[in-house]
Amino acid sequence: MKKNILVVEDNELNYRLAEYILTQNGYAVEWACNGKECLEKIKQTGYAGILMDVHMPELDGVAATKIIRQTYSKEVLPIIGVTADEEKTELDVLIQAGMNGHLSKPYHIETLLAKVQNLISKCESTQQIAMDENNPAPMEAETETEWLDFTKVLRQSQGDLSLLKKTGPLFSKTVRELLSQIDQSLFANDRSALLFHLHQLKGLIGAFTTEGPFQTVCYLEELVTKNDLTTVTTLLPALKKNITALSDLLIQNLR
């Protein structure tokens, strides 16, 4: 699976150069033309890393990084500052803002690739170690097909298959909306709203299964109460994937 990199750059020529280098080496690349657009994009999409231009209009790279670090740690979302200024004072400012490192302009292919590859690899290793040692995942059913007891679901609906056929698409729609609200609450560091939306999601999933994604949501609620939002951010992509699988299982059984 390709690693998704967000390039935040107000100069399109510089972006196209970075895009060419990264895509030629197996990365997927998206563009944000300033810090404000960067903040909007990371609400919607998970990125393996960010190349952040330091000097931009509207919201510069330093200010954008400080906002991002209120929610995402260096290990969860690595940020590489890009600057033509090699003064030590400037570089110190980048690190203090929460950037993992820096690159100089203009881009050099070998340096860019080495920096991105090493940083992402290091952050992924740190995430995995932290999850394995401190946050063991909840037990789940062995396979996705075990998540849905359709006979039980049908019995709860008094055998009304037509009702369930209406429920399937509504389930998918409501889940998407809740996941979007969870992303927004997490980005805003709003624990109260995050717990509320996770509880809603748990209730929705619980109508169909108490396995797989249901157990993961229960685990996320526990993490939020402990104020461990970093691990919540790390686990969300897997939860979304599992919920999609559950939704697909439901639709398959309704055909």
GIVENTA-V76799 format. One record per pair of residues at least 12 apart in sequence whose C-alpha atoms are under 8 Angstrom apart, sorted by the first residue. I is the first residue (numbers start at 1). GAP is how many residues later the second one is. Records with the same first field share a line. If there is no record, write none. Layout:
I=GAP / GAP
This chain:
2=24 / 25 / 26
3=23 / 24 / 25 / 44 / 45
4=23 / 24 / 25 / 26 / 42 / 43 / 44 / 45
5=22 / 23 / 24 / 25 / 42 / 43 / 44 / 45 / 46
6=23 / 24 / 25 / 26 / 32 / 41 / 43 / 44 / 45
7=12 / 22 / 23 / 24 / 25 / 43 / 44 / 45
8=23 / 24 / 25 / 26 / 27 / 30 / 42 / 43 / 44 / 45
9=22 / 23 / 24 / 25 / 43 / 44 / 47
10=22 / 23 / 24 / 43 / 46 / 47
11=22
12=21
15=16
17=90
18=89
21=88 / 92
22=91
34=22 / 23 / 24 / 25 / 26 / 27
35=21 / 23 / 24 / 25 / 26 / 28 / 29
36=22 / 23 / 28
38=26
39=25 / 29
43=140 / 141 / 144
44=136 / 139
46=191
47=30
48=29 / 30 / 72
49=28 / 29 / 30 / 31 / 67 / 71
50=27 / 28 / 29 / 30
51=28 / 29 / 30 / 31
52=27 / 28 / 29 / 30
53=28 / 29 / 30
54=27 / 28 / 29
55=28
61=20
62=31 / 32 / 35
63=34
65=14 / 32 / 33 / 34
66=31 / 32
69=29
70=119
71=115 / 116 / 117 / 118 / 158 / 159
72=158 / 161
73=157
74=24 / 25 / 26 / 49
75=48 / 49 / 51 / 52
76=47 / 48 / 51 / 154 / 157 / 158
78=21 / 22 / 41 / 42 / 45
79=19 / 20 / 21 / 22
80=19 / 20 / 21 / 22 / 23
81=13 / 18 / 19 / 20 / 21 / 22
82=20 / 21 / 22 / 23
83=19 / 20 / 21 / 22
84=20 / 21 / 22
85=19
86=18
100=19
103=12
127=107
131=100
135=96
137=79 / 82
138=77 / 78 / 81
139=73 / 76
140=71 / 72 / 75
141=70 / 71
144=68 / 101 / 102
145=104
146=65
147=62 / 63 / 64 / 65 / 99
148=60 / 61 / 63 / 98 / 101 / 102
149=59 / 60
150=58 / 100 / 103
153=54 / 55
161=93
164=90
165=89
168=79 / 82 / 83 / 86
171=33 / 76
172=75
175=26 / 29
178=19 / 20 / 22 / 23
179=61
181=13 / 16
182=12 / 15 / 16
186=43 / 47
191=33 / 34 / 36
194=30
195=26 / 29
198=19 / 22 / 23
199=22
201=16
202=12 / 15 / 16
212=30
213=26 / 29 / 30
216=23
217=22
220=12
